[in-house]
Amino acid sequence: MLTRHDIPERRKDYRLYSRIHVKFAYQNAQDNAKKEKNLLATNINTGGIYLESEEIFPLNMEATASFRLPKSETTVQAAIKIARIEALDEGRSFGLGCVFTKLDDAHKQEIQQLIEKFNIGKLLELAIKRGASDLHVLADHVPVLRVNGALEEVDGPSLTSEEIPQLLFSLMTKQQIRRFEKEKELDFGIQYDVRNRFRVNVHQQRGFLEATFRLINTKVSSFEELNIPEVVKDLARQRDGLILLVGPTGSGKTTTMSAMVELINREKRAVIITLERPIEYVHPNIKSIIKQREVGVDTNSFSAAIKSSLKQDPNIIVIGELEDADSVRTALIAAEAGYLVIASFHSPNTMQAIDRLVSFFPLEARKQALSQLSNCLKGIISHLLIPRKDRNGRLLATEIIVANDAVKRVIRKDELFQLPTIIQTSGAYRMQSMADSIRRYLEMDIIDSEAAMFYSEEFNKYGQAK
């Protein structure tokens, strides 16, 4: 089931996004004289062309457009009609959506061929077919896929720095293009088909436009399919407090979070507010009411959205990323106030996650921040994705901390170095270390000792814990 949050969805009519200089000829209504203007077209397809102008023209006005397509010596002559007008740059200029009323078949075919050439859908299709987790679109380089954790170059020619904007802008709305040009960064999501969604980050590198696509299967996987320990279900069933999901980028935090939301949605009547950038998994209302808000679309920032969510009668607040002191502070206040807060945080492991969280606060406020955290913390789930021995996918390894009295005490006293000992001696609480999680995969013979050593310092070259 798809919702309004799937906007922008997979485009049905790809356009060529390129800056094309257009000679715009029209008849002045006042003196009936023929006039010409040099305008800029920013996108085109076989049905029409989009022009930008500092002068406004009447709706339905007919004109002629003369231009050359990129890398073509042929001049296209077309009759056009203005079908849509929108204000740009706070009314300082205007966008003219024009339809072709007359266009030669040869020119139409040339436009279509260019659109097909710059159709990024082919690369997205390949990423899905190869089971890639990520697609990298790079300037003056062939596209690169990440498959089972390893980088693989796509067969074919390199993409030039001039071609990449035409590929990427075909997926973006005009508002998103303008926002990117202003901020030089943009995150958004696209629904490719019923099963597959992409999280897209567009950015600049050495002045060149590039992008990373993260492939997301829109089916929310179960705890069993993801190998998430049963104790995480008990954490998701808590009435209040803070649950932290930590790990490096791309380690499965969002996937675990979506499984927790799905569990709550199927078991409990509650109001769940998710704050994400962008929305990855779309959750239909089952027992719960789920409000999915996208940062950059539905709200301006995580911190503002967290504050606002407290006025929206929530039971559970799900935060895609704790990114600054304000968002951390508000999340702690919400957890102390009786809401269940499930939040993701980028950190390589549990101890560093706690240390980095409180480091958002001034040094003199560290003791108070640790006290707040110890009061409301329910558990921490640390994530790693480890390649299978048969190279057929990756497995989720987890470290689980349940915030019992001993955990709360060492956090409050800032004695985080004692956490590993507490994990080892708290089997009754179903805690587990990352080394224990990795060891189980070794014993099942589904990862090799090389992977165990790479992902855990607690293993020696024989694959045994030190």
N, C-alpha and C positions, 0 to 999 in steps of 0.2 A: 504494500500500500504506500503510495507516494503522496507527499503533501506539498504545500507551498514552499517548504524549506528546500525542495529539490531544485529551485530556481538558482542559477540557470541550468536547465536540463540539457541533454544532448541536442545539439542544434540539428534540425531537419533540413535547413537550407544554408549550407556553408557559404560564406562570403569571402571574397578576397580582400584582406585588409592591407592596404598599401596607399601611400600618399601619392596621388596622381594629380598632376596639374591639368586643369580643365578650362577650355575657352568656352564661356557661358554666353550665348547670344540670345537676345530677347528683344521684343518690341515694347518700347516705352508707351504705356497707356496714356500718358499726359499729352505728348506731342507726336505720337505714332512713329517716332524715329527708332531705327534699329541701333541697339547698343550692345557692347560686349564687356564682359568682366572676366578677369582671371581669378578663378576660384580653386579651392583645394578639395579633391574628393578623398575621403578616408576609407571608404569601403564600397564594394561593387559586387553584384551578382548578375545573373542573366535577366533578372526582372527589373533591376533599377540600380541607382547610384546615390550615394549619400554625400552631399556637398556642405562645406562650411563657408559662411559668408558673414562679413561685417555689416551687410545691408540686408534688410528684410524684404522679401518679395511676396506678392499675393499668393494665397493658396489656389491651386488649380491652374496657375499660370503655365503656359506652354512656352518652351524654349528649345534650343539645340545645344548639344554638348559635343565638343570636339576634344579628343585626348588620345594619348598613346598608353597602351598597357605596359607594365614593367618588362624590360628587355625585349621590346617589340619595336620594329620600325614602321609598323602599320598605324595610320591615323584612323581612329574610330569616329564616325559621324553618327550621332543618334538624336532622335527627337525625344524630348522628355516632358513630363508634367509634374509640377510640385504637388505631392500628395500629403506631405506632413511637414510641419514646421515646429521646431522646438528652440527655446532660448538656451544659449550656452554662456558660460563665464558670467553668470549673474546678469544676463541680458546684454552683454557687450558684443556678442556675436550670435549667429543663428545656425542651426542645423536644418538643412533642406533634404527631406526624404523624397527622392524623385523616382518615378516609374518610367521605364522606357515605353514610349508609344510607337516608336519605329526603330528597329535595330536589325541590321543585315544578319542573315543566318551564319555567315562566315565569322562575323565578329562575335556573335553569341557563342559559337562553338569555341572560339579562342578564349573567351572569358571562362567558359566551362572547363576547358583544359587546364587553365591556370588554377582554378579553384580546386580541381582534382589533385593537381601537383602539390598544393599546399594544404591538403586535407590531413590534419593531424589524427583524424579518426583511424587511419591505417596503423599508425604507431600505437595508439591505445588498444586497438584490436590485437596487435602482436604481443603487447604486454600481458593481456588477458590470456591469450593462447599459450604463452610460455610460462604462465604462472609466476610472473615477476611481482615483487613487492613494490618496486619503484621503477620509474622511467625518468632518465635525465636527458633533457634537451639542451645541448651545449653549442656555443658559437664556434664555427669553424672546426667542427668535430662530428663524428657520427653519433647518433643517439646511443645511449648506454642503458641497459637493463640491469637491475639487481635481481638475480635469481638464486634462491636459497642462500642469500647472504653474499654471493660472489658477483662481481661486475662482469657483464658480457656486452661486447659491442655489437650493434645491429649491422648486419650486412647491408652495404649500400653506400652512397656518397655522403660526404660531410654536409652539414647544414651551414650555410653562410650566415653571417651576422645580419644580412639584409633579409634573408628568408625567414628567420625565426619569428620576428614580429607578425608576419603574415600567417604563420602557423598558429601562434598563441592567441592573437587577437580574435581569430575566428571562433574561439570558445568563450570570449568575454563580452559582456554588455558594454555599451558606450560609456556608462557610468563607471564601470570597473576599469576601463581603459584610461579614463581621465584620472581616476583615483591613483592608478599605478603611475601614470606620468607625473603626478604631483608628489607621491610619497616614495616612489622607487621600490616599493614592496607591495605584494598583494597575495592574500590567501583566499581561496574560494573552493567550492566543491561543484562537481558536475556529475550528473547521473548519466552514465553511458548507456546502460540498458537495465532491464529489470533486476539483474543479479549483481551488476558491477557499478561501483561508484569510484570516482577519483577525487582525492584531496590534492589541490594544486597550489604550489607556491611559485609565484613569478617574481623574479628578482634581477638585479643587475650585477655583473661581475666584470671588472675592468672596463666599465662603460657599455658592455654588451648585454643584451637581453637574454636571459636563460630561465629555465623552469625545472621543477621537480614534481613529478606526478606520483602520488602514493595510491596504489590500487587497494580498494576496500570491497570485499564481498559483502553485499548489503544484507545477506542472511546473517542474523545474529547467532553465533555458535553457542552451544551449551557448555556448561562447566566441564562436562565429561569430554566433549570434543576438543576442548582447549587444554585439558590436563590441569585444570585449576583445582587445588586442594579443597576438600569439602568444608574446611574451616572458614573459607572465604564466604561461603553461603551464610554461615552464622553471623559473620561481620555485616553482610548486606541486610540482614534481618534486624539489626539494631534499630532502636527507636530514635536515638540521638547520638551526638558525638562526631568525631572526625575520623575518617578512614583515608589514609594516604596510599596512593598508587605511585611508586617511584621506579625509576629506571632510565637508561639512556633513550634517546630518540629512536623510534622504530622498534621498541622492545615489547610491544603488545599491551601497553597500558590502556589505550583507548578500547581495545577489544575486550579486555577484562572488565572495564567500566561498563561497556554496553551489555555484557552478560549479567552483571549485577543489576543494572536497570531492568533488564528483561525479567530477571527473577522476581524483583519487587513488583513489577507490573503484573505478573501472573498470580502473585500470592496476596497482594495487599491493596486495599482501597486507599490511595494516597494521592497527593498532588506532588508531582516530581517536576522540578525545573532544571533543565540541563543548559549549561552555558558552554558553547563550543566555538572553535575557530579552525576550520569550518565544521558544519554538521557532517558527520560521517555515516553513522547508522541512524536510520529513521525508525522511530518506535511508534506504532499505532497504539491508541488507548485500548487497554484490555480491561483490567480492573482499576487501574490508576488513570488519572488525568496527567498527561505528559506534555509539558510546554518546552519545546526545544528552541532556544534562542541562539542566533549566530552572531558572534562578535564581528562588527564591521557591516552587518546587514540589519540586525534587529536592535543592536546596542553598540555603543562606541568602544567600550572596554570591559574587561573582566571585572575590575573593581567596581565600576558603576553598575554593572549588571547584578553583581552579588548584593550590593546595597539595595537595589530596586527589588530584587527577588524576595527580600524579607517582608515586603509589603504586598506580596502576591499570594498569601495564605499557603506557603509550601509546607510539606512534611519532609521532603528530601531535596537538597540542592546538590547538583552534580556539576563540578567545575573542571572544564577541560584542561586548564593550566593555571597554576598559581604563579604569576609572572612578576609580581612586585610586592613591596611592603604593604601597600594598601589592600591588595587582594588577599594576602596572607592574614592581615589583621582582621579584615571583615569576615573571613572564613572562620577564624578562631572565635570571634564574637558570636557568629551564627551557631557554631557547634556548642558553645557554652550556653546559648539561649534556648536550647532544646530541640534544634533541628538536626537531622542526620546530614552531614556534609561528606560527600565522596569527592576527593580532589586528586588530580594528577600533578606530578611535580618532576621535572627533569633532574635526575641525579644518578650517579653510577651505582650507589648502594644505599642501604638504610642509614648507616651512621652519618654519611655525608649529607643525606637528605635532611636529617634533623638539624645538623650543624648549619647547613645552607639556609634552611627556613628561618632559623632564629638570627642568622647573620643579616637578614633584611632590616633588622631593628638596630638602633644605635647600641653601642657597646654597653652603655649604662642601663639599657632596657633588656639586656639579654636574660638576666635572672627572671624578670617578670614574664618574658615571652616563653621561657622554658616551663615556668609554673603554669601558664595558661595552656600550653601544649599538653603537659602531663595531666591536667584536669580533664580535658575533653577528648584526648586521643583514645580510640578504640582499637586500632590496629594499623600496621604498615605492611603492604605487599610490595616486595621488590621484584623486578622483572628482568629476565634475560631470555633471548631467543638463541638457541644453540642448533647448529646444523646437524641433521641426522647422519648417521654413518653411511647410509645408502644414498645420501645427497638428495633424497626425495622430501624436501621441505625442512622445516625447523621445528624444534620442540620448545615449549615454554618451561623454563626453570624459574622457581620462585623461592624467595626467602619470606617467611611469614613471622611477623611479630604481633602477638596479642597483648594489648596493654593491660597486664595484670599489675598488682601492687608493686612488684619488684621492678618492672619496666618503668612505671610511673615515677618510682623513687629515684632511679638512676638518671632519668631525664630531668627531674626537678633539681637534683644535686649537680647536674652537668658532669656526670660520670659516664659518658657514653661508651667509653672503652670497656665497660662491664657488660654491654649488651650481648656480645657473642657468648659469654658464659651463661647468661640467663637463658638464651635460646637453647643451648645444649642441655640445660637442666630443667627445662619446662615442657617436657614431652606431654604432660597431662593437659596442657593448654593447647596441644597440637601445633606448637611452634615448630619451625624447621629452618635450618640454615641453608644458604645457597649451595654450600658444599654437599649437604645431605641430599638436596634435590638433584644435583648433578650426579652424585654417586649412584642414586637409584637408576638413572638412565644408563650409566656404565654397566651396572649389574645386569640390566635387561639387554645389554649388548646392542643398544640402538644409537649410542654415540661412541666415538673412539676416545682414547686417552689424550690424544693431541688436542681435541676440542675441549676436554675437561681441563687440561692445563691452561689453555688459552683463556677460558672464561672463569677460572677460579684459581687463585694463588695458593689455595690449600691442597693442591694436588701436585705430587712430584711426577717425574717422567714415567713411573710405573702405573700412574693412574690411581694411586692410593692417597688417601688424605694424610697430610703431615701430622 
